[in-house]
Amino acid sequence: MLKTFRHHEIKKIAAYVKNGGVIIYPTDTVWGIGGSACDAAAVQKTKTLKGKPDNAKLIWLLPSVAAVEKFCGKVTDAERKMLSQKRTTVIIHGQAVRVVRSGWLSHLLFACGVPLIATSANKHGETVIKSWRQAVQVFDGQDVAVVRGRKLKQVASSLVQFENTKEGPQMKILRHGSGISIN
């Protein structure tokens, strides 16, 4: 039942995702699991495979700030600046999003045309998967596809949110990760 793709098979992977498929894939931070964020069945399937509660929020990956605005609404200048930083997830109107601007994943995001769910590829509460081979072992027999890809640094993204105050927008760091350069 487990299917594999090579990371350069962008059109095939995008078609699989558009048809409701869930993939395990190398993100810009850690190995992730997810499908189309706009497909309720794919979202539920991702949560079930991972063992997450139904009410759990999941990060979305998008290829540009314009795509973030299309799916989440207008972003402020401060949010736009943080979205431009690598490996930094920003909560926009209640949805955690990260912009991936380069590499095969950016091409996949454009090809899919919708946000891609990005939650770490592991069973809830267990160690994060570190390779496609390990993903095959953990998810063998499941209705999911594995994208064969490169080794990753395995560092989570930073997570930030902006709060409006009298002094203007104030950034609150919810998770320190590999992103965020405050200058």
C-alpha positions in Angstrom: 0.0 0.0 0.0 2.9 2.4 0.7 4.0 4.2 -2.4 7.3 6.0 -3.0 8.3 8.9 -5.2 11.6 10.5 -6.0 11.8 14.1 -5.0 12.2 15.3 -8.7 8.8 13.7 -9.7 7.1 17.0 -8.9 4.1 16.5 -11.3 3.4 13.0 -10.0 3.6 14.0 -6.4 1.4 17.1 -7.0 -1.2 14.9 -8.7 -1.1 12.5 -5.8 -1.7 15.3 -3.3 -4.4 16.9 -5.5 -6.2 13.5 -5.5 -6.3 13.4 -1.7 -3.0 11.6 -1.1 -0.9 12.1 2.0 2.9 12.2 1.7 5.9 11.9 4.0 8.5 14.3 2.6 11.6 16.3 3.4 10.6 19.9 4.3 12.8 22.9 4.7 13.2 21.9 8.4 12.4 18.3 9.3 10.7 15.3 7.6 7.0 16.1 7.4 3.7 14.4 6.8 0.7 15.9 5.2 -1.4 16.5 2.1 -3.6 19.4 0.8 -4.6 21.7 3.6 -7.7 22.4 1.6 -8.9 18.8 1.5 -10.7 17.9 4.8 -10.2 14.2 4.2 -6.4 14.6 3.7 -6.2 16.8 6.9 -8.1 14.1 8.9 -6.0 11.3 7.4 -2.8 13.2 8.3 -4.0 13.5 11.9 -5.0 9.9 12.1 -1.7 8.6 10.7 0.2 10.8 13.1 -2.1 10.0 16.0 -2.9 13.7 16.6 -6.2 14.8 18.2 -8.9 16.0 15.8 -8.7 19.6 17.1 -4.9 19.8 16.6 -3.8 22.8 14.4 -1.3 22.0 11.6 1.2 24.2 9.9 0.7 25.1 6.2 3.6 25.5 3.8 3.2 28.0 0.9 5.5 29.1 -1.9 5.0 32.9 -1.5 3.6 35.7 0.6 1.0 36.2 -2.2 -0.1 32.6 -1.7 -0.3 33.2 2.1 -2.6 36.2 1.4 -4.7 34.2 -1.0 -5.4 31.5 1.6 -5.1 33.3 4.9 -5.9 37.0 4.2 -3.9 40.2 4.3 -0.5 40.2 6.1 1.0 43.2 7.9 4.5 44.5 7.0 5.9 43.0 10.2 4.4 39.6 9.3 5.7 39.9 5.7 9.2 40.6 7.1 9.1 37.5 9.2 7.6 35.3 6.4 10.7 36.3 4.3 13.0 34.6 6.8 14.0 31.0 6.3 12.5 28.4 8.6 10.2 30.9 10.4 6.5 30.0 10.9 4.1 32.9 11.4 0.6 32.8 12.7 -1.6 34.7 10.2 -5.3 35.2 11.2 -5.1 32.1 13.4 -3.3 29.8 10.9 0.4 28.9 11.2 2.1 29.3 7.9 5.7 29.1 6.5 6.9 30.3 3.1 9.3 28.0 1.3 11.0 30.0 -1.5 13.6 27.6 -2.9 14.4 24.0 -3.7 12.3 21.2 -4.9 9.7 21.8 -2.2 9.0 25.3 -3.5 8.4 23.8 -7.0 6.0 21.2 -5.4 4.1 23.9 -3.6 3.6 25.8 -6.8 2.6 22.6 -8.7 0.0 21.7 -5.9 -1.5 25.2 -6.0 -2.7 24.8 -2.4 -1.1 24.9 1.0 0.6 21.7 2.0 0.3 20.5 5.6 3.6 20.3 7.4 3.7 18.4 10.7 6.6 16.4 11.7 6.7 12.8 10.3 6.4 10.6 13.3 3.7 9.0 15.4 2.5 11.6 18.0 4.9 11.7 20.9 7.6 9.6 19.3 11.0 10.5 17.8 10.9 12.5 14.6 11.7 10.5 11.4 15.2 11.2 10.0 15.1 9.6 6.6 12.8 8.2 3.9 14.0 4.7 4.8 12.9 5.2 8.4 9.6 6.6 7.1 9.0 3.4 5.1 9.6 1.3 8.2 7.4 3.4 10.5 4.5 3.8 8.0 4.7 0.4 6.1 1.3 -0.9 5.2 -0.3 2.6 5.6 -2.1 4.4 2.8 0.6 7.1 2.4 3.4 7.9 0.0 7.0 8.6 0.9 9.1 11.1 -1.1 12.7 9.9 -1.3 14.9 12.8 -0.5 17.9 14.2 1.1 19.1 14.2 4.7 18.0 17.1 6.8 19.4 19.1 9.6 16.4 18.2 11.7 15.8 21.5 13.3 12.2 22.8 13.8 11.1 26.1 12.6 10.7 29.1 14.8 7.1 30.0 15.5 6.0 33.6 16.0 2.8 35.6 16.4 2.2 39.4 16.3 0.0 41.1 18.8 -1.3 44.6 18.2 -0.5 47.1 21.0 -0.7 50.8 21.4 3.0 50.9 20.4 2.3 48.9 17.3 2.7 45.2 16.5 4.7 43.3 19.0 6.3 39.9 18.1 5.8 37.1 20.5 8.1 34.0 20.0 6.1 30.9 20.7 8.9 28.4 19.7 12.6 29.0 19.2 13.9 27.0 16.3 16.3 27.5 13.4 14.6 30.6 12.0 14.3 34.2 13.2 16.9 36.8 12.8 15.9 39.8 14.8 17.6 42.9 13.5 
